[in-house]
Amino acid sequence: MSFLQNDEHSRDCRIGGFRAWHPPVDVCGMLAFTLLSIGCHKTEYPQVFPVSGNLRVNGIPAANASLAFHPLDRDSDDAIPSGKTNREGVFNLAMATTCEGAPVGMYAVTIVWPSESPLIDECECSDPLVHDQLKGLYADRELTEIRVRIRPTQKFLQIDARGPPVNPSLIERHG
């Protein structure tokens, strides 16, 4: 399927895809914004398809986990589809801020699943993996074992990860 095609199952995100932004009043801020826009602003995206899924760790829904899909068969500088799970472990992939879905292709999936500790909001850790319930097992795109292929007709992914023993209170809540 060509990146230029657009059908009822896809969304063309090559135009726009960025939230409106109001530049600062001062000249230095405007200059910095212009330079960053030239270097970072990518207006052309490949065609994307809606993708949702469910993440389970050791058979239990992983609530509040962050997933990133790193492309294995295209330029890794492109926007990376990502999502965050709800209480049931369900996620929706999106690119940038307004483009829901992911391009067709093969991906390495990284996952960080923060603990539900009330102290995590107060933590000033420089390394978010300190609170990762998966102990960094899937945090590195080069080392993660999870690989998925996104297809134009695929609407739902089931991702089952293995991890360290899960907090018993999660088993009671979801079991």
N, C-alpha and C positions, 0 to 999 in steps of 0.2 A: 504494500500500500504506500502510495506516495505521501510525502509530508504536505503536499499541496492540496490533497483531496480533503473534503469536509463533508461528512454525512451526518445522519441523525444521531449517531453514537459518539460523535467526537465534538471537541470544542477547539476552535482555532484561536490560539493564544499568541499568534505572531504579531498582533496589533495590540498595543497597550500592555496590560498585565501588571501595571504598577499603580499603587495607590496615589491619589493626588497629593502633592507636596507643596507647601508654601515656603519659598525661599526666605532666608533671614534678611533683615533690613540692611545690615552693614555690608560693605563692599567686600571685605575679607571673607565673610561667610559665603557670599554669592560666588566669589572666585573659587573657593574650595569646593563648593557644590558643583560648579561647572566642570572642574578638573576631574572630580570623582565620577560625574555622569559620563564623561567621555570615556574613562577607563573601565567603568563598571556597568554602565547601562547597556543591556543587550535587548534590542527590540524584537528580535526574531527568535521564536521558539518553535520547536517541532510540534506537530499535531499531537494533542493529548487525548486520552480516553478516560472516562470516569473509572476510578478504582477505589474500592473499599475493601476492608478485610477484618479479620479477627486475629488477635495475638493471644496465644495461651503459652504459659510457662509451666512446665510440669503438669499440664492439664488444667490449669487454673487461669481464668481471664486476668490479663495483666493490665490493671487500671492505671492510668496516668503515665504510660510509657511513651517515649518519643522514638519514632522510627524515621530513618532516612534511607532512601533508595539511591545508591551510587551506581551510575551507569557503567557497565562493563564493555559495551559495544559502541560507545560514542564519546565525544569530548566531555571530560569530567568537569570542565569549566562551565558547562551549561547549568541552568538552574537544576537543583536536586529536588525531586519529589519527596515530600515528607508528610508526616501526620502524627497525631497524638491520640492515644486510646482513651475511650470513655470508661465508665465503671465496668462495663461488660467486656472490655478489651477490644471494642470495635473502633476502627480508624477509617478516615477518608484521606486519600492522598491529594496534595495540592502542590503547585509550583508557584513561586512568587506569592502574591497576596490575593489575586483574584482569579487564578487559573486552576480550576479543580481537575485533578486527574494526573496521568503520567504518560509520557511517550512510550510507544512500543519498544521493547528491548529487554536485555538481560541486565539484572541488577544484583549488587551485593547489598544486603540489608544490614544496617547497624541499628542497634537497640540500646537505649539507656532507660532503665526502669527505676526511678528514684524511690527510696523508702517512703513510707507514709508517716514518718516521724514528724511530730509538730515542730521539732527544732530545725528542720531543714530550711524553713523560711528565714530563720535567724542566723543560719550558718553563712559565714563569709569565706567559704572554702574556695581556693583557686582551682580545685579539681572537682568537677561535679561527680566523678566516678566514685568519690568517697561514699556517696549515698546510693550507689547503683546496687540494686538487689541482685543483679546478675554478675556482680564483681568484675565488670569490664569484659566478660566473655564475648560479647557481640558489639563492643564499642568501636573497634577499629575496622575500617572498611577493607583493609588488606588481610585481616585475620578472621573476620566473621565467616562462619560456615554457611550462613543462610544466603541462598541464591534463589531468585525468582525471575520468571519471564513474564512480562506484561504483553498481552495480546489484545488486538482491537476488540475482540468479542468477550474478553474476560472481564467480569464485573466485580468478582469477589475473590479474595485471597485468604487462605487459612494458613497462618504461620504458627507452627508449634516449635517452641524453643525448649531446650533443656537448660536447667540452671541449678544453682545450689538449692538446698532445701528451702521451701517457701515458708514464710511466717505463718504459723498455725492459725492465727486469727483470720487470715485470708481464706483458709480452707473452710472454716466454720461459716463465714459470710457468703461464700460462693458455692459451698458444697451441697 
